[in-house]
Structures are given as structure tokens and as C-alpha cells.
Amino acid sequence: MSELRKDPIVSRWVIISEERGKRPSDFPPDDKKRKGNLCPFCEGQEHNTPREVLAYRHNGDANQSGWLLRVVPNKFPALQIEGELNPRGEGMFDLMNGLGAHEVIIETPDHQRDLTDLDVKEFERILWAYRDRIQDLQKDIRFKYILIFKNHGSAAGATVEHTHSQLIATPVVPKIVMEELQGVQKHYDLKERCIYCDMIRQELQDRKRIVLENEHFITLAPFASCFPFELWILPKQHQSHFEEESNERYMHLAELFKETLTRLGRALDHPPYNYVIHTSPINAKTDSPYHWHIEITPKLTKVAGFEWGSGFYINPTPPEQAAEYLRQVKLTDV
């Protein structure tokens, strides 16, 4: 029988429908063929991107070859960094100028490599770039939130096949993050504990939905997963801000993050996916009850009329089954 499960953080209901269940082999594969042509993100094409705002290099000057990772402003930004916010009303409606920052993190100069092809040190370098750009953009008092995200594969929204992730700084806190913040605060006011920490303790006790863990981090399939094979990565020790982790912990995160994505790829024939990093707003205190985390969503199903009209999601793969399947994936080179 199907189950209705309630997300304890945002109070969203999800339908776990085993009757509509799918095995990993039932999900359609993504087109993984690479065109292999030079693109603006390839080494030697630096003149085809805006000037870099961050780069890690082994040689060469800024905006030239010799880089290991580059961060550049998006050539077609969703929000513009120049100007003033100018919030105003138009009758009953509120609006403001589309001010913000939109950047691209080019994760490797090699067009043929995906994120899971990188070694742990290269993966760790990407996390450093996320941290460094968040810390720099926090200085701009116009911004309230910085969201890191990745679209992998055309079905997940990627328009350039060269592996990259993105950052958008916004003058308001996104609605989804605000709902999480409110759920966290409600739980804290009632119990004086972080709800994510409570969740981690229960998952470590039950062990039904854990995929991976190491000393500092855990990967789990959330109890009320909206999508099949949805995964969260969380620090075991309470930390409200992603950018305040230590270098040692970024290394442990890189190891677990890479293996998580590798297991997903091998289990589901390298599906398109999105991930987002949810961290505290810029002005949140260091001791905030919010718990930063990474949400990974393979694009295996489509959101249709019922989901759009009701706010319910139908997930055909129970998270317990997803976690068990991913735990059993054989990794010979990780």
C-alpha cells in the first residue's frame, strides 16, 4: 500500500507509491555522448568568457591558460551585479530591481571529464572555490543569500556540457530556504535542539536510509523523499554555515561527495541530476540552529499536473529501497 509521509522540516507531504515502483533499470538513460568540441569553458578559450573572479593555477597569468579551476561571471546572468535594489510597490504588488551576482565555477579545464572523473583533491578544490566565493560575496551588504547549485545533463538544465556548477547571490532569502529556516526554528523553540541533528541521530540508529558515512559526514535518503534516489549529505556535527568548515573537513566531504555521485552514476547509468547547497543566510549567526546540507536529485521522473496542482510529490521508489540499492553498488576504483 502507498504511504503518505510528512517531511518533518517543511511539513510537506509526499506519496511513497510502491505500486508505481520502479527498479533502477526502469528509468530511461540520459544521452551521455559528448560532442567533444572546444567550448568557452575549455582551456585556451579564456577570451570567450568574462574575466575570472577566482582561479587556482599551476602556472600562467590571470585569464590565460594554466589554470586548474576558474570562476567567471555568467555571460547571461539571471541577476545583474550593478545598480541599486530600489524596492517599491506597484499598487498591491511588490517589486525590486533584478540585482544579484551570477557566477560559473568551471571545475576542470578538460572538456571530456565529468565531476566523478576528478580525483578527491580536485573535488576538494571545487569545495574551496565555493567557500572562497561565498566569503567574498558576503561582503556585499546588498545580498542576503548565496546559493550554490549544479545542473548535470541537459535534462537537468545544463546548457553547456563542460562540467561546471553555478552560484547566484540574491537580495532576498529563497522561499524554500525560508521554509526550512522556519521549520528548524519551530523545532528548536519546542525542544532546544536542531531538527537535522535529531534526524541524523535517528538515521544512525535505524540505518535503513543511510547510504554512506565517514567520521564527519553522512549521506542518506531522506524519509520523505520527493524524488526517487534523492539524497542528502549532512555534517554529523552541527554546523550552520557551509563556508565555515575546516580544511580537514572539506577533504572528508570531498571523499564522501565524490563516492555518493559515483554510486548514483553506476546504479542509474549516469543520470542527469541537480544538487544544491543549502546554507544559512548571510546575516545568520554562527550559532544558528540551521544545519547546512547538500540535496542531490537525479532527474528520473517528471513533475506533472497532480504535483503542480496539489503540492504533493509522488515518489515510486521508497528511500529505504534506494539506500539499500546504493549501498550494494560495487566500486572497484573508488
SEFI-383739 format. One record per residue (C-alpha): y, z, x; residue number from 1; residue in one letter. Coordinates in nm, 4 decimals. Each point is the difference from the previous one (the first is absolute). Example, Ala and Ser with C-alpha at 12.3 -4.5 7.8 and 13.67 -1.06 7.14 Angstrom:
! SEFI-383739
-0.4500; 0.7800; 1.2300; 1; A
0.3440; -0.0660; 0.1370; 2; S
END
This chain:
! SEFI-383739
0.0000; 0.0000; 0.0000; 1; M
0.3553; -0.0707; 0.1144; 2; S
0.2207; 0.2893; 0.1076; 3; E
0.3691; 0.0687; -0.0394; 4; L
0.1256; 0.1691; 0.3159; 5; R
0.3415; 0.1561; 0.0455; 6; K
0.1856; -0.0262; 0.3274; 7; D
0.0977; 0.3626; 0.0768; 8; P
0.3213; -0.1011; 0.1778; 9; I
0.1746; -0.2488; -0.2310; 10; V
-0.2029; 0.0759; -0.3191; 11; S
-0.1022; -0.3653; -0.0351; 12; R
-0.3250; -0.0701; -0.1837; 13; W
-0.2548; -0.2451; 0.1404; 14; V
-0.3078; -0.1464; -0.1690; 15; I
-0.3034; 0.0020; 0.2291; 16; I
-0.2194; -0.2562; -0.1742; 17; S
-0.3469; -0.0261; 0.1517; 18; E
-0.0979; -0.2351; -0.2843; 19; E
0.2398; -0.2479; 0.1587; 20; R
-0.1268; 0.1026; 0.3427; 21; G
-0.0071; -0.2345; 0.2930; 22; K
-0.1899; 0.0088; 0.3239; 23; R
0.1966; -0.0908; 0.3136; 24; P
-0.1718; -0.3408; 0.0025; 25; S
0.1338; -0.0728; -0.3497; 26; D
0.3632; -0.0123; 0.1110; 27; F
0.1242; -0.3508; 0.0901; 28; P
0.0693; -0.0498; 0.3726; 29; P
0.3482; -0.0805; 0.1247; 30; D
0.0729; -0.3217; 0.1844; 31; D
-0.0135; 0.1237; 0.3591; 32; K
0.0558; -0.3323; 0.1745; 33; K
0.2985; 0.0064; 0.2315; 34; R
0.2106; -0.3095; 0.0451; 35; K
0.0648; 0.1013; 0.3592; 36; G
0.3362; -0.1763; 0.0297; 37; N
0.2908; 0.1548; 0.1830; 38; L
0.2116; 0.2101; -0.2327; 39; C
0.3319; 0.1889; 0.0365; 40; P
-0.1921; 0.3175; 0.0873; 41; F
-0.1900; -0.1514; 0.2947; 42; C
0.0933; 0.0664; 0.3617; 43; E
0.2349; -0.2694; 0.1228; 44; G
0.1590; -0.0411; -0.3452; 45; Q
0.2429; 0.2915; 0.0305; 46; E
0.2953; -0.2334; -0.0644; 47; H
-0.1353; -0.0572; -0.3530; 48; N
0.0431; 0.3636; -0.1067; 49; T
0.3059; 0.2235; -0.0271; 50; P
0.0697; 0.2009; 0.3152; 51; R
-0.2472; 0.2848; 0.0533; 52; E
0.0970; 0.3581; -0.0838; 53; V
-0.2988; 0.1431; 0.1913; 54; L
-0.2546; -0.1385; 0.2436; 55; A
-0.2712; 0.1389; 0.2263; 56; Y
-0.0440; -0.2278; 0.3028; 57; R
-0.2040; -0.0472; 0.3130; 58; H
0.2680; -0.2304; 0.1469; 59; N
0.2906; -0.2226; -0.0932; 60; G
0.3417; 0.0527; -0.1530; 61; D
0.0931; 0.0701; -0.3600; 62; A
-0.0736; -0.2811; -0.2467; 63; N
-0.2171; -0.1829; 0.2521; 64; Q
-0.3730; -0.0218; 0.0726; 65; S
-0.1855; 0.2891; 0.1624; 66; G
-0.0108; 0.2355; -0.2969; 67; W
-0.2896; 0.2013; -0.1396; 68; L
0.1602; 0.0781; -0.3392; 69; L
0.3332; -0.1023; -0.1523; 70; R
0.2023; 0.1218; -0.2963; 71; V
0.2560; -0.2419; -0.1440; 72; V
0.2152; -0.0077; -0.3146; 73; P
-0.1633; -0.1981; -0.2792; 74; N
0.1498; -0.3488; -0.0078; 75; K
-0.0058; 0.0106; -0.3800; 76; F
0.0716; 0.3685; -0.0739; 77; P
-0.0505; 0.1622; -0.3383; 78; A
0.3001; 0.2232; 0.0781; 79; L
0.3005; -0.0619; 0.2251; 80; Q
0.1041; 0.2507; 0.2653; 81; I
0.3703; -0.0924; -0.0048; 82; E
0.2446; 0.1409; -0.2514; 83; G
0.0479; 0.2997; -0.2252; 84; E
-0.2174; 0.1283; -0.2821; 85; L
0.2727; 0.0028; -0.2692; 86; N
-0.2016; 0.1595; -0.2851; 87; P
0.1522; -0.0822; -0.3382; 88; R
-0.0634; -0.0310; -0.3671; 89; G
-0.0026; -0.3008; -0.2293; 90; E
0.0079; 0.1446; -0.3477; 91; G
-0.3211; 0.2027; -0.0327; 92; M
-0.1511; -0.1625; 0.3120; 93; F
0.0132; 0.1248; 0.3591; 94; D
0.0125; -0.2242; 0.3035; 95; L
0.0942; -0.0016; 0.3674; 96; M
0.0186; -0.2483; 0.2839; 97; N
-0.3327; -0.1088; 0.1508; 98; G
0.0455; 0.1964; 0.3186; 99; L
-0.2815; 0.0991; 0.2323; 100; G
-0.1986; -0.1100; 0.3044; 101; A
-0.2972; -0.2369; 0.0039; 102; H
-0.1910; -0.0409; 0.3267; 103; E
-0.3205; -0.1651; 0.1214; 104; V
-0.2346; 0.1697; 0.2474; 105; I
-0.1787; -0.2821; 0.1894; 106; I
-0.3118; 0.1827; 0.1113; 107; E
-0.1237; -0.2335; 0.2746; 108; T
0.1196; -0.3203; 0.1703; 109; P
-0.3443; -0.1584; -0.0619; 110; D
-0.0115; -0.2061; -0.3197; 111; H
-0.3804; 0.0073; -0.0182; 112; Q
-0.0448; 0.3784; -0.0053; 113; R
-0.0095; 0.2182; -0.3109; 114; D
0.0836; 0.3684; -0.0075; 115; L
-0.3643; 0.0999; 0.0381; 116; T
-0.0325; -0.2246; 0.3077; 117; D
0.2448; 0.2225; 0.1890; 118; L
-0.1283; 0.2824; 0.2160; 119; D
0.0902; 0.3604; -0.0782; 120; V
0.2873; 0.0052; 0.2504; 121; K
0.1528; -0.3098; -0.1574; 122; E
-0.0473; 0.1523; -0.3462; 123; F
0.1669; 0.3205; 0.1190; 124; E
0.2959; -0.2068; 0.1234; 125; R
0.0559; -0.1201; -0.3575; 126; I
0.0183; 0.3602; -0.1216; 127; L
0.2550; 0.0746; 0.2721; 128; W
0.2105; -0.2925; -0.1239; 129; A
-0.0110; 0.1354; -0.3548; 130; Y
0.1101; 0.3405; 0.1287; 131; R
0.2775; -0.1380; 0.2222; 132; D
0.1491; -0.2186; -0.2722; 133; R
-0.0089; 0.2797; -0.2591; 134; I
0.1737; 0.2367; 0.2406; 135; Q
0.2679; -0.2578; 0.0789; 136; D
0.0704; -0.1004; -0.3606; 137; L
0.0159; 0.3645; -0.1102; 138; Q
0.3357; 0.0185; 0.1757; 139; K
0.1542; -0.2301; -0.2629; 140; D
0.1313; 0.2328; -0.2716; 141; I
-0.0114; -0.2823; -0.2560; 142; R
-0.3810; 0.0065; -0.0061; 143; F
-0.2153; 0.2449; -0.1975; 144; K
-0.3503; -0.1336; 0.0617; 145; Y
-0.1921; -0.2141; 0.2507; 146; I
-0.3223; -0.1686; -0.1123; 147; L
-0.2493; -0.1515; 0.2453; 148; I
-0.2469; -0.2490; -0.1490; 149; F
-0.2371; -0.2802; 0.0911; 150; K
-0.1096; -0.3039; -0.1997; 151; N
-0.3180; -0.1466; 0.1510; 152; H
-0.1115; -0.3339; -0.1404; 153; G
0.1752; -0.2360; -0.2380; 154; S
-0.1478; 0.1722; -0.3079; 155; A
0.1655; 0.3226; 0.1188; 156; A
0.3404; -0.1634; 0.0350; 157; G
0.0043; -0.1094; 0.3647; 158; A
0.2010; -0.3210; 0.0454; 159; T
-0.0510; -0.0222; 0.3788; 160; V
-0.3584; 0.0246; 0.1287; 161; E
0.0968; 0.1442; 0.3417; 162; H
-0.0861; 0.3705; -0.0337; 163; T
0.3053; 0.2110; -0.0764; 164; H
0.1222; 0.2874; -0.2102; 165; S
0.3378; 0.0738; -0.1529; 166; Q
0.2563; 0.2726; -0.0508; 167; L
0.2581; 0.0308; -0.2763; 168; I
0.2649; 0.2726; -0.0028; 169; A
0.1483; 0.0619; -0.3445; 170; T
0.3046; 0.1898; -0.1317; 171; P
-0.2174; 0.1693; -0.2660; 172; V
-0.3421; 0.1671; 0.0050; 173; V
-0.2620; -0.2377; -0.1521; 174; P
-0.1335; 0.0965; -0.3433; 175; K
-0.3628; 0.0352; 0.1132; 176; I
0.0983; 0.2321; 0.2842; 177; V
0.2244; 0.1977; -0.2349; 178; M
-0.2940; 0.0518; -0.2374; 179; E
-0.2087; 0.1285; 0.2910; 180; E
0.2811; 0.2318; 0.1107; 181; L
0.0314; 0.1410; -0.3513; 182; Q
-0.3767; 0.0531; -0.0284; 183; G
-0.0094; 0.1722; 0.3387; 184; V
0.2913; 0.2267; -0.0889; 185; Q
-0.1517; 0.0940; -0.3358; 186; K
-0.3261; 0.1035; 0.1683; 187; H
0.1870; 0.1896; 0.2715; 188; Y
0.2145; 0.1873; -0.2538; 189; D
-0.3168; 0.1092; -0.1810; 190; L
-0.2279; 0.0816; 0.2941; 191; K
0.2208; 0.0027; 0.3129; 192; E
-0.2356; -0.2508; 0.1628; 193; R
0.0103; -0.3705; 0.0814; 194; C
-0.2065; -0.1973; -0.2506; 195; I
-0.1130; -0.2460; 0.2682; 196; Y
-0.1215; 0.2886; 0.2180; 197; C
-0.1918; 0.1358; -0.3012; 198; D
-0.1491; -0.3456; -0.0539; 199; M
-0.1072; -0.0278; 0.3637; 200; I
-0.1663; 0.3417; -0.0116; 201; R
-0.1960; -0.0952; -0.3119; 202; Q
-0.1007; -0.3399; 0.1355; 203; E
-0.1209; 0.1591; 0.3253; 204; L
-0.2086; 0.2384; -0.2093; 205; Q
-0.1405; -0.2643; -0.2400; 206; D
-0.0262; -0.2823; 0.2598; 207; R
-0.0741; -0.2580; -0.2738; 208; K
0.3129; -0.2059; 0.0545; 209; R
0.0551; 0.0399; 0.3761; 210; I
-0.0382; -0.3192; 0.2021; 211; V
0.1115; 0.1143; 0.3463; 212; L
0.1541; 0.2992; 0.1717; 213; E
0.0930; 0.1214; 0.3436; 214; N
0.1665; 0.3138; 0.1299; 215; E
0.3392; -0.0798; -0.1498; 216; H
-0.0407; -0.2614; -0.2773; 217; F
-0.2196; -0.0912; -0.2947; 218; I
-0.0694; -0.3203; -0.1928; 219; T
-0.1116; 0.0441; -0.3596; 220; L
-0.0406; -0.1930; -0.3221; 221; A
0.2320; 0.1821; -0.2432; 222; P
-0.1570; 0.1627; -0.3071; 223; F
0.2086; -0.2067; -0.2432; 224; A
0.0022; -0.3261; 0.1969; 225; S
0.1943; -0.2704; -0.1810; 226; C
-0.1770; -0.2804; 0.1850; 227; F
-0.3499; -0.0594; 0.1421; 228; P
-0.0311; 0.1189; 0.3605; 229; F
0.3488; 0.1522; -0.0028; 230; E
0.0299; 0.2388; 0.2946; 231; L
0.2434; 0.2669; 0.1188; 232; W
0.0505; 0.1238; 0.3551; 233; I
0.1501; 0.3486; 0.0271; 234; L
0.0704; 0.2489; 0.2794; 235; P
-0.2255; 0.3025; -0.0419; 236; K
0.2789; 0.2324; 0.1073; 237; Q
0.3023; 0.0032; -0.2293; 238; H
0.2745; -0.2329; 0.1219; 239; Q
0.2776; -0.1310; -0.2225; 240; S
0.1446; -0.2696; 0.2289; 241; H
-0.2047; -0.2801; 0.1572; 242; F
0.2555; -0.0468; 0.2778; 243; E
-0.0337; 0.3620; 0.1162; 244; E
-0.3636; -0.0221; 0.1090; 245; E
-0.0763; 0.0586; 0.3694; 246; S
-0.1080; -0.2777; 0.2370; 247; N
-0.3471; 0.1535; 0.0203; 248; E
-0.0370; -0.0105; -0.3766; 249; R
0.1160; -0.3638; -0.0162; 250; Y
-0.2877; -0.0807; 0.2349; 251; M
-0.2491; 0.1708; -0.2328; 252; H
0.1605; -0.1744; -0.2987; 253; L
-0.0298; -0.3393; 0.1719; 254; A
-0.3731; 0.0559; 0.0580; 255; E
-0.0688; 0.0976; -0.3601; 256; L
0.2346; -0.2608; -0.1531; 257; F
-0.1572; -0.2835; 0.2000; 258; K
-0.3542; 0.1054; -0.0907; 259; E
0.0964; 0.0356; -0.3676; 260; T
0.1317; -0.3575; -0.0131; 261; L
-0.2986; -0.1264; 0.2007; 262; T
-0.2442; 0.1584; -0.2462; 263; R
0.1867; -0.1521; -0.2942; 264; L
-0.0082; -0.3404; 0.1660; 265; G
-0.3716; 0.0081; 0.0722; 266; R
-0.0941; 0.1459; -0.3376; 267; A
0.2060; -0.2436; -0.2071; 268; L
0.0011; -0.3164; 0.2141; 269; D
0.3519; 0.0546; 0.1323; 270; H
0.1961; 0.0218; -0.3259; 271; P
0.3762; -0.0288; -0.0388; 272; P
0.1567; 0.3440; -0.0208; 273; Y
0.3227; 0.1954; -0.0089; 274; N
0.0808; 0.3309; 0.1588; 275; Y
0.3054; 0.2199; -0.0352; 276; V
0.1109; 0.3136; 0.1799; 277; I
0.1393; 0.2603; -0.2381; 278; H
0.2084; 0.2518; 0.1903; 279; T
0.2747; 0.2429; -0.0971; 280; S
0.3490; -0.1257; -0.0848; 281; P
0.2498; -0.0035; 0.2848; 282; I
0.1856; 0.3114; -0.1140; 283; N
-0.3147; 0.2062; -0.0748; 284; A
-0.0478; 0.3202; 0.1970; 285; K
-0.2657; 0.0184; 0.2697; 286; T
-0.1808; 0.2716; -0.1953; 287; D
-0.0089; -0.2073; -0.3190; 288; S
-0.3180; 0.0454; -0.2113; 289; P
-0.0436; -0.3801; 0.0020; 290; Y
-0.2926; -0.1265; 0.2117; 291; H
0.0391; -0.3442; 0.1589; 292; W
-0.2922; -0.2404; -0.0366; 293; H
-0.1074; -0.3640; 0.0202; 294; I
-0.1284; -0.1850; -0.3069; 295; E
-0.2243; -0.3044; 0.0588; 296; I
-0.0788; -0.2358; -0.2878; 297; T
-0.2339; -0.2993; 0.0391; 298; P
0.0951; -0.2818; -0.2394; 299; K
-0.3317; -0.0332; -0.1821; 300; L
0.1039; 0.0007; -0.3661; 301; T
0.2992; -0.1170; -0.2010; 302; K
0.2353; 0.2137; -0.2065; 303; V
-0.0089; -0.1455; -0.3519; 304; A
0.1445; 0.0584; -0.3458; 305; G
-0.1582; 0.3362; -0.0758; 306; F
0.1177; 0.1457; 0.3310; 307; E
0.3534; -0.1338; -0.0373; 308; W
0.0247; 0.1053; -0.3626; 309; G
-0.1557; 0.3458; 0.0247; 310; S
0.0589; 0.1276; 0.3522; 311; G
-0.3763; 0.0627; 0.0257; 312; F
-0.1958; -0.1634; 0.2786; 313; Y
-0.3638; -0.1082; -0.0348; 314; I
-0.2013; 0.0488; 0.3177; 315; N
-0.3542; -0.1484; -0.0083; 316; P
-0.1133; 0.1813; 0.3166; 317; T
-0.0177; 0.3820; -0.0070; 318; P
0.1581; 0.1455; 0.3147; 319; P
-0.3194; 0.1922; 0.0779; 320; E
-0.1929; -0.3283; 0.0198; 321; Q
0.2734; -0.1636; 0.2088; 322; A
0.0052; 0.2891; 0.2475; 323; A
-0.3793; 0.0037; 0.0336; 324; E
-0.0123; -0.3748; 0.0597; 325; Y
0.2733; 0.0147; 0.2658; 326; L
-0.1693; 0.2907; 0.1774; 327; R
-0.3139; -0.2100; 0.0346; 328; Q
0.1745; -0.3009; 0.1566; 329; V
-0.1457; -0.0632; 0.3462; 330; K
0.2577; -0.0267; 0.2771; 331; L
-0.1318; -0.1229; 0.3305; 332; T
0.3282; -0.0556; 0.1836; 333; D
0.2229; 0.2846; -0.1238; 334; V
END
